[in-house]
Amino acid sequence: PPPPPPISTALGGGAVRPGPSRGDQRCPPTLRRRAVLTTPLVLASAVAPQPASASLVRDGMAAFAANRVGESIALYDKMIEANPASKPYLWQRGLSLYYADRFADGAEQFAADVAVNPNDTEEQIWHLLCLARQQG
């Protein structure tokens, strides 16, 4: 049978082919396992927050803890501007929006969070709190 298709890696577009190599010899099982196990790690690191983004989140949390809520919102918004895909994961921004009395924006933030993480009941509760405060 023909060898299986290559497992692409995010490292320079190379591929690992677990099929035959060097004539009739096959790749050792450890190399095949290593390729299969490391590929998700490489892909995860490609979508993980970059250090600057992580710094913005930490700075936003510190500003919120120091009661500089407006500053924390600006930092989270800067993060979203740099990485729009991060928005649904910034539940901290939702808290800041709630305490800034921006309930419609907070409800939107928590709804986005719940959409990607429907099992997180805390964000669902914050979403409902924002809606309740928005409707009076």
N, C-alpha and C positions, 0 to 999 in steps of 0.2 A: 504493500500500500504506500501511497505517497506520504511524505512527511506532513505533519500538521502545518497550518499557516503560521507565519512568524508572529511572535508576540512583540508588538511595537513598544519601544521605550521612549520616554520623553527626553532622553539624553541624546540630542543630536540626530534624531531620526533613525538611529540604527535599529536593528532587529535581532532578536535572539531566536534561532531556529532550533527547537529541541530535536530535530530529526538527525539524519546522518551527518557526520563530520569526519574529516580526514579519512577518506576512503570508506571502508565498511564499518568503522568504529562509530558508536553512538555517543552523544554527549552524556557524561555521567549524570545520574539522577539528581545529584546535588546542584549541578548547574541549571538543570531544568527547573527545579524547585526555587532556586534563587531568583531566576528570571520571573517566575510567576509571583513570588512573594514580594519582590522589590518593585515591580511595575506599579501596583497601587500606591506605594509610598511615594514614588516619583510623581505620579499624577496628583496625589493629595498635596504634595509640596507646591505644585504649580498653581493650585487654587487657594492655598492657605494665605491668611493675611500676611502682608509684607511687614517687616519690622517698623516702618514708618506708620503704617496703618495701626499696628498694635499700640504704638506710642500714642496715637491720637485717641484711641479708646481709653488707655490708661489716663491720659491727660483729661479727657472728658469726665471720667469717673472721679478724678481728684477734684476737678472744678465743681462737680455736683456735690461732693462730700464737704467742700468748703463753702457751700451755699452760693456758688456762682453759677446758677442754673442757666442763665443766658449764654454764658461762655461755654458751658458744657454742650449746649445745643449747637452752637457755632462749630465746635470741634467735631461733633458727630456729623454735622452737615458737610464739613470739609472732607471727612472720611468717605461719605457717600459720593461726593463730587469726584474724589480720586478713584473710588471703586464702587460703582453703582450696585454691583451684585451683593455688596455687604449690607445693604439696607435692611433686608428682612431679619438679619441676625443682631441688629443693634437694639435690643430690648432696653438697654440703658438710656438710649435716646427717648424711648417712650416714657420712661420715668421722668426724665427732665421735662418733656413736653407737658406731662400731667402737672408737675409742680409749677410750671410757668403758666398754668391755666389755659393751655392750648389743647383743649380736650379733643377737638376734631382731628388735629394732627396726631395726637397721642393715640386715638382710636385707630387711625390709619396705620400708624407704626406697629401697634400690637396686632392688628389684623394681618399685616404682612408677616409678622413673626409666627403667628398661629398657622398661617398657610404653609410655612415650611416645617413647622414643628407642632403638629396638632395635639400631641400628647402632653404638652407643657401647660398644665392647668393654671399656673401663676400668670402667664401672659394672657390667657383667656379671661381671667378675673380682672386684670388691669384693663383689658379691652372693654369689658362691661362697665367698669368704673368710669372710664373715659366717656362712654356712651351715655351713662346715667348723668354725669356732670354736664355733658353737652346739652342734653335735653332738659336739664333743670330738674 
